Amino acid sequence: MNAITEALGDLFDFTAMVDLLGYPFVQQALLAAAALGLVSGCLAPLVVARKMSFAVHGTAELAFTGAAAALLFGVSVGTGALAGAVVAALLLGLLGQRGTERDSVIGAILSFGLGVGVLLLWLNPERTANKFSLLVGQIVGVDSADVLLLTACAVAVLLVFAFVYRPLLFASVDPDVAAARGVPARVLTPLFAVLVGVATALGVQTVGALLVLALMVTPGAAAARVTASPLRATVLAVVFAEVAVLGGIVLSLAPGAPVSAFVTIISFVIYLACRVIGKRRLSRLTRTPATV
């Protein structure tokens, strides 16, 4: 019992958390995380609506491959992850146009990305800590240059997303009617895939390639449980993503644990809470006609 109490005391050492918040690298990580939460929260509802959760996972694997290549050749990890994710997104968007073959395309790209990424890590015998951080995230590796790159990419993604949001939403909700109205789905699909790829790449250094789904999918899935309004779902997804990623970083400071562990836990707790709220709201709505 004493051992458990001591472990919890170390895990939630608020004094250490406050002290670490004064360090520049922590502040830079929080800025990067805030931008990541905003972008992922905006995209997450449409990722869920378009059933792209598996595609996000496949994109993350090639972002991991690009980051591993950058680590091997001494290039910026953020740039490598971005290049890998954009290549993956283009492949997914172009090769997976047909819904019947989309899963097989994603599976092929995912396995390819993992295989090449593992090979690149094997070719690099040094920097074992950096290798591990590509999978589970590490805020120590986020510097001012990474924050600038992430912020610039986030602004670009949000501007393009705002421009294509209405036709993209239309094509996501009712693709047949949207096609009949002349919405260019063949252009929007790879374009949105690229936006998702960029956002996924931004999360590799902070959350890690394995668990970036916690920000790109879970907030959107949680928001969909409590509202049917696209605008409200987007706002809620942004709030959920920010709480998860910022809260995850703060909670990881004292124990020095991987950020992704806390981000995924917070995201999942939010998702479960939204499921309960949504279920109760639905039960009240179904009971109302019977009592009138």
C-alpha positions in Angstrom: 0.0 0.0 0.0 2.8 2.4 0.9 4.5 1.6 -2.4 1.4 2.5 -4.3 1.0 5.7 -2.4 4.6 6.7 -3.1 4.2 5.8 -6.8 1.1 8.0 -7.1 2.9 10.8 -5.2 5.7 10.7 -7.8 3.2 10.5 -10.6 1.2 13.5 -9.5 4.0 15.7 -8.0 2.4 19.1 -8.7 5.4 21.0 -7.4 7.7 19.3 -9.9 5.1 19.9 -12.6 5.0 23.7 -11.8 8.8 23.8 -11.8 9.1 22.1 -15.2 6.5 24.4 -16.7 9.1 27.2 -16.4 11.6 25.4 -18.8 11.7 26.7 -22.4 11.5 23.3 -24.0 8.2 22.5 -22.1 6.7 25.9 -23.1 7.7 25.2 -26.7 6.1 21.7 -26.5 2.9 23.3 -25.1 2.8 25.8 -28.0 3.3 23.0 -30.5 0.6 20.9 -28.8 -1.9 23.7 -28.8 -1.4 24.1 -32.6 -1.7 20.4 -33.0 -4.9 20.2 -30.9 -6.5 22.9 -33.0 -5.7 21.3 -36.3 -6.6 17.8 -35.3 -9.8 18.9 -33.6 -11.0 20.7 -36.7 -10.3 17.7 -39.0 -11.4 14.9 -36.6 -15.2 15.1 -37.2 -14.7 14.8 -40.9 -12.2 12.0 -40.5 -14.9 10.1 -38.5 -17.7 11.0 -41.0 -15.6 9.9 -43.9 -14.6 6.6 -42.1 -10.9 7.4 -42.4 -9.7 6.2 -39.1 -7.7 3.3 -40.6 -6.3 5.7 -43.2 -5.0 8.0 -40.4 -3.2 4.9 -39.0 -1.7 4.1 -42.4 -0.6 7.7 -42.8 1.0 7.7 -39.4 3.1 4.7 -40.3 4.6 6.5 -43.4 5.1 9.6 -41.2 7.1 7.4 -38.9 9.0 6.1 -41.9 9.9 9.6 -43.0 10.9 10.6 -39.5 13.1 7.5 -39.3 14.8 8.4 -42.6 15.3 12.0 -41.3 16.9 10.6 -38.1 19.2 8.4 -40.2 20.4 11.1 -42.5 20.6 13.9 -40.0 17.7 15.9 -41.3 14.9 17.6 -39.2 12.6 14.9 -37.9 9.6 17.1 -38.4 10.4 17.7 -42.1 10.9 13.9 -42.6 7.6 13.0 -40.9 5.8 15.7 -43.0 7.3 14.4 -46.3 6.4 10.8 -45.4 2.8 11.7 -44.4 2.2 13.7 -47.5 3.4 10.8 -49.7 1.2 8.4 -47.8 -1.8 10.7 -48.1 -1.4 11.1 -51.8 -1.1 7.4 -52.3 -4.2 6.8 -50.1 -6.2 9.5 -51.9 -5.3 8.4 -55.4 -5.2 4.6 -55.0 -8.2 4.4 -52.6 -10.8 6.3 -54.6 -13.1 3.2 -54.7 -14.6 2.3 -51.4 -14.3 -1.5 -52.1 -10.5 -1.4 -52.4 -9.7 1.3 -49.8 -9.0 -1.0 -46.9 -6.7 -3.2 -49.0 -4.8 -0.1 -50.2 -4.4 1.2 -46.7 -3.2 -2.2 -45.4 -0.6 -2.4 -48.2 0.7 1.1 -47.5 0.7 0.6 -43.8 2.7 -2.6 -43.9 5.1 -1.0 -46.4 5.6 2.0 -44.1 6.3 -0.1 -41.1 8.7 -2.4 -42.9 10.8 0.4 -44.3 10.6 2.3 -41.0 12.0 -0.7 -39.1 14.7 -1.1 -41.7 15.7 2.6 -41.4 15.9 2.3 -37.6 18.0 -0.8 -37.8 20.4 1.0 -40.2 20.8 3.7 -37.5 22.6 2.1 -34.5 22.7 5.3 -32.5 20.1 7.6 -30.9 18.0 4.9 -29.4 16.0 7.4 -27.3 15.1 9.3 -30.5 14.0 6.1 -32.1 11.6 5.3 -29.2 10.2 8.8 -29.3 9.1 8.4 -32.9 6.7 5.8 -31.8 5.4 7.2 -28.5 6.3 10.9 -28.6 8.9 13.0 -26.7 8.5 16.7 -25.9 12.3 17.1 -25.3 12.8 16.9 -29.0 10.6 19.8 -29.8 12.7 23.0 -30.4 11.9 26.5 -31.6 12.4 25.5 -35.3 9.9 22.6 -34.9 7.4 25.0 -33.3 7.8 27.4 -36.3 7.4 24.6 -38.8 4.4 23.2 -37.0 2.7 26.6 -36.7 3.2 27.4 -40.4 1.9 24.0 -41.4 -1.1 24.3 -39.0 -2.0 27.7 -40.5 -1.7 26.4 -44.0 -3.9 23.4 -43.2 -6.6 25.5 -41.5 -6.7 28.0 -44.4 -7.2 25.3 -47.0 -9.6 23.4 -44.8 -11.7 26.6 -44.3 -11.8 27.1 -48.1 -13.0 23.5 -48.9 -15.0 22.9 -45.8 -18.6 23.3 -47.2 -18.2 21.1 -50.3 -16.1 18.6 -48.3 -18.8 18.4 -45.6 -21.5 18.0 -48.3 -19.5 15.2 -50.0 -19.0 13.5 -46.6 -22.6 13.6 -45.5 -24.3 12.7 -48.9 -21.7 11.8 -51.5 -24.3 10.8 -54.2 -26.2 14.0 -54.0 -23.0 16.0 -53.8 -21.7 14.3 -57.0 -25.0 15.1 -58.7 -24.6 18.7 -57.7 -21.1 18.9 -59.3 -19.0 18.7 -56.1 -15.5 17.6 -57.3 -15.1 14.6 -55.0 -12.2 13.2 -57.0 -10.3 16.4 -56.1 -11.5 16.8 -52.6 -10.7 13.3 -51.5 -6.9 13.4 -52.1 -6.8 17.0 -50.9 -8.4 16.2 -47.6 -6.1 13.1 -47.4 -3.1 15.5 -47.7 -4.5 17.8 -45.0 -5.0 14.8 -42.7 -1.5 13.6 -43.6 0.1 17.0 -42.7 -1.8 17.0 -39.4 -0.8 13.4 -38.6 2.9 14.3 -39.3 2.6 17.2 -36.9 1.7 14.8 -34.1 4.6 12.4 -34.6 7.1 14.2 -32.5 4.6 15.1 -29.7 2.3 12.1 -29.5 4.2 9.5 -31.6 3.3 7.6 -34.7 1.6 4.7 -32.9 -0.9 6.8 -30.9 -1.6 9.8 -33.0 -5.1 8.4 -33.5 -5.9 9.7 -30.0 -6.0 13.2 -31.5 -7.0 12.6 -35.1 -9.9 10.3 -34.4 -11.0 10.0 -30.8 -12.1 13.7 -30.3 -14.2 13.6 -33.4 -15.8 10.3 -32.4 -16.5 11.7 -28.9 -18.1 14.8 -30.3 -20.3 12.8 -32.7 -21.8 11.0 -29.6 -23.2 14.2 -28.1 -24.2 16.4 -31.1 -25.3 16.0 -34.7 -24.4 19.6 -35.6 -21.2 19.8 -37.7 -20.3 23.2 -36.2 -20.8 22.0 -32.6 -19.0 18.8 -33.3 -16.0 20.7 -34.6 -15.9 23.0 -31.6 -16.2 20.1 -29.2 -13.6 18.1 -31.0 -11.1 21.0 -30.8 -11.8 21.4 -27.0 -11.4 17.6 -26.5 -8.2 17.5 -28.5 -6.7 20.5 -26.6 -7.6 19.1 -23.2 -6.1 15.7 -24.1 -2.8 16.9 -25.6 -2.1 19.8 -23.2 -3.3 17.8 -20.2 -1.2 14.8 -21.4 2.0 16.9 -21.6 1.4 18.5 -18.1 0.7 15.1 -16.5 3.7 13.5 -18.1 6.2 16.1 -16.8 6.7 14.9 -13.2 7.1 11.1 -13.9 9.0 11.7 -17.2 6.7 9.2 -18.9 5.8 9.2 -22.6 3.3 11.9 -23.5 1.2 9.6 -25.6 0.3 7.4 -22.6 -1.5 10.3 -20.9 -2.9 11.8 -24.1 -4.6 8.5 -25.0 -6.0 8.0 -21.5 -7.5 11.5 -21.4 -8.9 11.0 -24.9 -10.5 7.7 -24.0 -12.0 9.0 -20.8 -13.6 11.9 -22.7 -14.9 9.4 -25.3 -16.4 7.2 -22.6 -18.1 10.2 -20.9 -19.5 11.3 -24.3 -20.9 7.9 -24.9 -22.7 7.9 -21.6 -24.0 11.4 -22.2 -25.2 10.5 -25.7 -26.9 7.3 -24.5 -28.8 9.1 -21.8 -29.8 11.9 -24.1 -31.1 9.4 -26.7 -33.0 7.5 -24.0 -34.7 10.7 -22.9 -35.7 11.5 -26.5 -37.1 8.1 -27.1 -39.2 8.2 -23.9 -40.6 11.7 -24.6 -43.2 10.7 -27.2 -44.6 8.0 -25.0 -45.3 10.4 -22.1 -47.0 13.1 -24.3 
